[in-house]
């Protein structure tokens, strides 16, 4: 998301990515995101819906992911997500 410009460090960025069936034009799925950045830390919040188990009903899900970064020797920063295991994931 950083590489394609959907998220930009130092700003609050929001948007929605969606997937569409190219034959029918019907939306298959979508996820909304909000990235909030401040220096070397930030959060990425994802919101989407899953089937609830009842026909025709969906359950809203929101995931908030902590982000941190380390400076690189050649400039810039490498960003990591904090996993449930308290490890960093790239």
C-alpha positions as CSV (number, residue, x, y, z in Angstrom):
1,X,0.0,0.0,0.0
2,X,2.9,2.3,0.6
3,X,4.6,1.4,-2.7
4,X,1.5,2.2,-4.8
5,X,0.7,5.4,-2.9
6,X,-2.5,4.3,-1.2
7,X,-0.8,5.1,2.1
8,X,1.5,8.1,2.7
9,X,3.8,8.5,5.7
10,X,3.2,11.7,7.7
11,X,-0.5,11.9,6.8
12,X,-3.8,10.4,7.5
13,X,-5.0,8.5,4.4
14,X,-8.3,6.7,3.8
15,X,-9.8,4.8,1.0
16,X,-11.5,1.5,-0.2
17,X,-10.1,-1.3,-2.3
18,X,-12.7,-3.5,-4.0
19,X,-12.7,-6.6,-6.1
20,X,-15.1,-7.0,-9.0
21,X,-16.1,-10.0,-11.1
22,X,-14.9,-8.9,-14.6
23,X,-17.6,-11.0,-16.3
24,X,-20.6,-9.8,-14.4
25,X,-19.4,-6.5,-13.0
26,X,-20.7,-7.6,-9.6
27,X,-18.6,-6.5,-6.5
28,X,-17.1,-9.5,-4.9
29,X,-15.5,-8.0,-1.8
30,X,-14.2,-4.7,-0.4
31,X,-12.0,-3.4,2.4
32,X,-11.8,0.1,3.7
33,X,-8.6,1.4,5.2
34,X,-7.3,4.3,7.3
35,X,-3.6,4.9,7.8
36,X,-2.5,7.3,10.5
37,X,1.2,8.2,10.7
38,X,3.3,10.2,13.1
39,X,7.1,10.1,12.7
40,X,8.2,6.5,13.2
41,X,4.9,5.0,14.4
42,X,1.3,4.7,13.1
43,X,-1.8,2.6,12.9
44,X,-3.5,0.9,10.0
45,X,-7.3,0.3,10.5
46,X,-9.0,-2.2,8.1
47,X,-12.8,-2.5,8.0
48,X,-14.7,-5.3,6.0
49,X,-17.7,-7.6,6.3
50,X,-17.8,-11.4,6.6
51,X,-20.7,-13.8,6.2
52,X,-22.4,-14.1,9.6
53,X,-23.6,-17.7,9.2
54,X,-27.2,-16.5,8.6
55,X,-28.3,-16.4,4.9
56,X,-28.0,-12.9,3.5
57,X,-26.5,-11.4,6.6
58,X,-22.9,-10.1,7.2
59,X,-20.8,-9.3,10.2
60,X,-18.8,-6.1,10.3
61,X,-15.1,-6.5,11.3
62,X,-12.6,-3.8,12.2
63,X,-8.9,-4.6,12.7
64,X,-6.5,-2.0,14.1
65,X,-2.8,-2.8,13.4
66,X,0.0,-1.0,15.2
67,X,2.9,0.1,12.9
68,X,6.5,1.0,13.7
69,X,9.6,1.6,11.6
70,X,13.4,1.6,11.8
71,X,15.7,3.9,9.9
72,X,17.7,2.3,7.0
73,X,21.4,2.9,6.5
74,X,20.9,4.3,3.0
75,X,17.9,6.6,3.9
76,X,14.2,6.1,4.4
77,X,12.5,3.8,6.8
78,X,11.4,0.1,6.9
79,X,7.8,-0.3,8.2
80,X,6.6,-3.2,10.3
81,X,3.2,-4.4,11.5
82,X,3.0,-5.6,15.1
83,X,1.6,-9.2,15.2
84,X,-0.5,-10.8,17.9
85,X,2.6,-12.7,18.9
86,X,4.3,-9.3,19.7
87,X,6.7,-9.8,16.7
88,X,7.3,-7.5,13.9
89,X,6.1,-8.5,10.4
90,X,7.0,-6.8,7.1
